[in-house]
Amino acid sequence: MGTATHSLRGQSDQGYFGFSVGMAGDVNGDGLADLLIGASHWGGTRGAAYVIIP
């Protein structure tokens, strides 16, 4: 394993950021795969999804 160069945090400590992670395809059409990260308890029980575009 290599050394981590980046870290990600959700907007809330209780939001369960990273509870689900999946490939989002190429959301912005740049030819690179993008990442989707879920936070199932952000805002109480509403949840949130974050699209990470490299």
N, CA, C and O atoms as CSV, one atom per row, in Angstrom:
chain,resi,resn,atom,element,x,y,z
A,1,MET,N,N,0.832,-1.188,0.000
A,1,MET,CA,C,0.000,0.000,0.000
A,1,MET,C,C,0.871,1.245,0.000
A,1,MET,O,O,1.942,1.290,0.606
A,2,GLY,N,N,0.374,2.247,-0.699
A,2,GLY,CA,C,1.078,3.527,-0.749
A,2,GLY,C,C,0.657,4.442,0.392
A,2,GLY,O,O,-0.103,4.048,1.276
A,3,THR,N,N,1.149,5.630,0.356
A,3,THR,CA,C,0.821,6.634,1.356
A,3,THR,C,C,-0.333,7.491,0.847
A,3,THR,O,O,-0.338,7.906,-0.312
A,4,ALA,N,N,-1.297,7.753,1.702
A,4,ALA,CA,C,-2.441,8.582,1.322
A,4,ALA,C,C,-1.989,10.016,1.065
A,4,ALA,O,O,-1.216,10.578,1.842
A,5,THR,N,N,-2.466,10.595,-0.010
A,5,THR,CA,C,-2.117,11.974,-0.329
A,5,THR,C,C,-3.293,12.926,-0.133
A,5,THR,O,O,-3.109,14.143,-0.118
A,6,HIS,N,N,-4.489,12.383,0.015
A,6,HIS,CA,C,-5.686,13.201,0.204
A,6,HIS,C,C,-6.590,12.527,1.228
A,6,HIS,O,O,-6.537,11.312,1.418
A,7,SER,N,N,-7.402,13.316,1.871
A,7,SER,CA,C,-8.439,12.764,2.740
A,7,SER,C,C,-9.711,13.584,2.530
A,7,SER,O,O,-9.655,14.762,2.177
A,8,LEU,N,N,-10.843,12.950,2.750
A,8,LEU,CA,C,-12.134,13.598,2.565
A,8,LEU,C,C,-12.929,13.512,3.852
A,8,LEU,O,O,-12.881,12.506,4.559
A,9,ARG,N,N,-13.660,14.573,4.149
A,9,ARG,CA,C,-14.528,14.593,5.326
A,9,ARG,C,C,-15.893,15.104,4.904
A,9,ARG,O,O,-16.013,15.958,4.025
A,10,GLY,N,N,-16.911,14.570,5.540
A,10,GLY,CA,C,-18.264,15.046,5.275
A,10,GLY,C,C,-18.529,16.344,6.015
A,10,GLY,O,O,-17.680,16.829,6.762
A,11,GLN,N,N,-19.708,16.900,5.804
A,11,GLN,CA,C,-20.076,18.167,6.423
A,11,GLN,C,C,-20.487,18.012,7.877
A,11,GLN,O,O,-20.549,19.002,8.606
A,12,SER,N,N,-20.766,16.796,8.312
A,12,SER,CA,C,-21.246,16.559,9.670
A,12,SER,C,C,-20.523,15.356,10.261
A,12,SER,O,O,-20.333,14.345,9.585
A,13,ASP,N,N,-20.126,15.467,11.515
A,13,ASP,CA,C,-19.463,14.343,12.175
A,13,ASP,C,C,-20.397,13.150,12.356
A,13,ASP,O,O,-19.934,12.014,12.451
A,14,GLN,N,N,-21.694,13.392,12.405
A,14,GLN,CA,C,-22.678,12.328,12.600
A,14,GLN,C,C,-23.370,11.913,11.304
A,14,GLN,O,O,-24.374,11.203,11.343
A,15,GLY,N,N,-22.850,12.343,10.165
A,15,GLY,CA,C,-23.523,12.119,8.886
A,15,GLY,C,C,-23.238,10.788,8.226
A,15,GLY,O,O,-23.835,10.477,7.194
A,16,TYR,N,N,-22.341,9.988,8.790
A,16,TYR,CA,C,-21.955,8.694,8.204
A,16,TYR,C,C,-21.389,8.859,6.793
A,16,TYR,O,O,-21.707,8.078,5.895
A,17,PHE,N,N,-20.541,9.890,6.601
A,17,PHE,CA,C,-19.880,10.105,5.320
A,17,PHE,C,C,-19.057,8.876,4.970
A,17,PHE,O,O,-18.268,8.400,5.787
A,18,GLY,N,N,-19.237,8.364,3.766
A,18,GLY,CA,C,-18.519,7.170,3.330
A,18,GLY,C,C,-19.270,5.887,3.600
A,18,GLY,O,O,-18.746,4.804,3.339
A,19,PHE,N,N,-20.485,5.978,4.116
A,19,PHE,CA,C,-21.292,4.788,4.401
A,19,PHE,C,C,-21.473,3.955,3.140
A,19,PHE,O,O,-21.492,2.726,3.191
A,20,SER,N,N,-21.603,4.631,2.021
A,20,SER,CA,C,-21.665,3.927,0.739
A,20,SER,C,C,-20.762,4.650,-0.256
A,20,SER,O,O,-20.670,5.878,-0.254
A,21,VAL,N,N,-20.110,3.880,-1.091
A,21,VAL,CA,C,-19.194,4.418,-2.097
A,21,VAL,C,C,-19.412,3.652,-3.392
A,21,VAL,O,O,-19.553,2.429,-3.379
A,22,GLY,N,N,-19.441,4.361,-4.498
A,22,GLY,CA,C,-19.630,3.689,-5.774
A,22,GLY,C,C,-19.091,4.513,-6.928
A,22,GLY,O,O,-18.794,5.699,-6.781
A,23,MET,N,N,-18.972,3.876,-8.058
A,23,MET,CA,C,-18.532,4.563,-9.266
A,23,MET,C,C,-19.715,5.338,-9.844
A,23,MET,O,O,-20.833,4.826,-9.900
A,24,ALA,N,N,-19.462,6.568,-10.272
A,24,ALA,CA,C,-20.519,7.409,-10.826
A,24,ALA,C,C,-20.457,7.489,-12.347
A,24,ALA,O,O,-21.258,8.190,-12.965
A,25,GLY,N,N,-19.522,6.784,-12.944
A,25,GLY,CA,C,-19.342,6.914,-14.387
A,25,GLY,C,C,-18.547,8.175,-14.686
A,25,GLY,O,O,-17.757,8.628,-13.858
A,26,ASP,N,N,-18.752,8.731,-15.848
A,26,ASP,CA,C,-18.056,9.956,-16.256
A,26,ASP,C,C,-19.060,11.098,-16.233
A,26,ASP,O,O,-19.623,11.447,-17.270
A,27,VAL,N,N,-19.287,11.676,-15.079
A,27,VAL,CA,C,-20.338,12.682,-14.878
A,27,VAL,C,C,-20.095,13.940,-15.715
A,27,VAL,O,O,-21.037,14.476,-16.299
A,28,ASN,N,N,-18.861,14.414,-15.783
A,28,ASN,CA,C,-18.592,15.680,-16.456
A,28,ASN,C,C,-18.030,15.535,-17.869
A,28,ASN,O,O,-17.665,16.532,-18.491
A,29,GLY,N,N,-17.956,14.310,-18.381
A,29,GLY,CA,C,-17.548,14.086,-19.760
A,29,GLY,C,C,-16.079,14.314,-20.062
A,29,GLY,O,O,-15.726,14.561,-21.215
A,30,ASP,N,N,-15.205,14.237,-19.052
A,30,ASP,CA,C,-13.779,14.469,-19.284
A,30,ASP,C,C,-12.997,13.186,-19.596
A,30,ASP,O,O,-11.780,13.230,-19.780
A,31,GLY,N,N,-13.695,12.049,-19.654
A,31,GLY,CA,C,-13.042,10.786,-19.955
A,31,GLY,C,C,-12.508,10.047,-18.746
A,31,GLY,O,O,-11.966,8.951,-18.889
A,32,LEU,N,N,-12.645,10.618,-17.555
A,32,LEU,CA,C,-12.184,9.983,-16.315
A,32,LEU,C,C,-13.382,9.524,-15.488
A,32,LEU,O,O,-14.422,10.182,-15.466
A,33,ALA,N,N,-13.225,8.401,-14.816
A,33,ALA,CA,C,-14.296,7.894,-13.952
A,33,ALA,C,C,-14.416,8.773,-12.707
A,33,ALA,O,O,-13.409,9.171,-12.122
A,34,ASP,N,N,-15.631,9.069,-12.311
A,34,ASP,CA,C,-15.905,9.876,-11.123
A,34,ASP,C,C,-16.441,8.980,-10.014
A,34,ASP,O,O,-16.874,7.856,-10.268
A,35,LEU,N,N,-16.408,9.479,-8.798
A,35,LEU,CA,C,-16.737,8.691,-7.612
A,35,LEU,C,C,-17.945,9.289,-6.912
A,35,LEU,O,O,-18.081,10.511,-6.845
A,36,LEU,N,N,-18.813,8.451,-6.395
A,36,LEU,CA,C,-19.991,8.878,-5.645
A,36,LEU,C,C,-19.854,8.380,-4.212
A,36,LEU,O,O,-19.648,7.188,-3.983
A,37,ILE,N,N,-19.969,9.296,-3.240
A,37,ILE,CA,C,-19.852,8.936,-1.822
A,37,ILE,C,C,-21.130,9.352,-1.115
A,37,ILE,O,O,-21.579,10.490,-1.260
A,38,GLY,N,N,-21.720,8.441,-0.352
A,38,GLY,CA,C,-22.954,8.719,0.372
A,38,GLY,C,C,-22.716,9.029,1.837
A,38,GLY,O,O,-21.767,8.539,2.449
A,39,ALA,N,N,-23.595,9.849,2.384
A,39,ALA,CA,C,-23.620,10.158,3.817
A,39,ALA,C,C,-25.061,9.950,4.262
A,39,ALA,O,O,-25.885,10.859,4.162
A,40,SER,N,N,-25.361,8.760,4.750
A,40,SER,CA,C,-26.750,8.349,4.964
A,40,SER,C,C,-27.499,9.120,6.046
A,40,SER,O,O,-28.730,9.127,6.042
A,41,HIS,N,N,-26.802,9.764,6.963
A,41,HIS,CA,C,-27.490,10.479,8.044
A,41,HIS,C,C,-27.217,11.978,8.041
A,41,HIS,O,O,-27.423,12.641,9.057
A,42,TRP,N,N,-26.755,12.527,6.915
A,42,TRP,CA,C,-26.522,13.962,6.849
A,42,TRP,C,C,-27.857,14.674,7.009
A,42,TRP,O,O,-28.839,14.289,6.375
A,43,GLY,N,N,-27.909,15.698,7.839
A,43,GLY,CA,C,-29.150,16.444,8.049
A,43,GLY,C,C,-30.197,15.641,8.806
A,43,GLY,O,O,-31.393,15.813,8.572
A,44,GLY,N,N,-29.770,14.773,9.705
A,44,GLY,CA,C,-30.694,13.915,10.439
A,44,GLY,C,C,-30.826,12.585,9.737
A,44,GLY,O,O,-29.989,11.699,9.907
A,45,THR,N,N,-31.878,12.442,8.947
A,45,THR,CA,C,-32.064,11.192,8.208
A,45,THR,C,C,-32.249,11.423,6.710
A,45,THR,O,O,-32.564,10.485,5.978
A,46,ARG,N,N,-32.057,12.665,6.242
A,46,ARG,CA,C,-32.243,12.953,4.817
A,46,ARG,C,C,-31.158,12.324,3.967
A,46,ARG,O,O,-31.447,11.770,2.906
A,47,GLY,N,N,-29.930,12.399,4.409
A,47,GLY,CA,C,-28.806,11.872,3.650
A,47,GLY,C,C,-28.324,12.833,2.576
A,47,GLY,O,O,-28.995,13.809,2.242
A,48,ALA,N,N,-27.152,12.534,2.046
A,48,ALA,CA,C,-26.551,13.353,0.995
A,48,ALA,C,C,-25.672,12.460,0.126
A,48,ALA,O,O,-25.233,11.389,0.545
A,49,ALA,N,N,-25.430,12.926,-1.080
A,49,ALA,CA,C,-24.518,12.235,-1.982
A,49,ALA,C,C,-23.511,13.257,-2.497
A,49,ALA,O,O,-23.882,14.377,-2.849
A,50,TYR,N,N,-22.254,12.878,-2.540
A,50,TYR,CA,C,-21.170,13.729,-3.008
A,50,TYR,C,C,-20.571,13.103,-4.256
A,50,TYR,O,O,-20.248,11.915,-4.256
A,51,VAL,N,N,-20.420,13.880,-5.315
A,51,VAL,CA,C,-19.754,13.417,-6.529
A,51,VAL,C,C,-18.340,13.976,-6.495
A,51,VAL,O,O,-18.145,15.190,-6.424
A,52,ILE,N,N,-17.352,13.081,-6.546
A,52,ILE,CA,C,-15.956,13.467,-6.533
A,52,ILE,C,C,-15.435,13.375,-7.963
A,52,ILE,O,O,-15.440,12.304,-8.571
A,53,ILE,N,N,-14.984,14.517,-8.493
A,53,ILE,CA,C,-14.494,14.575,-9.863
A,53,ILE,C,C,-12.988,14.828,-9.801
A,53,ILE,O,O,-12.557,15.899,-9.375
A,54,PRO,N,N,-12.177,13.835,-10.229
A,54,PRO,CA,C,-10.721,14.012,-10.146
A,54,PRO,C,C,-10.192,15.023,-11.151
A,54,PRO,O,O,-8.988,15.276,-11.198
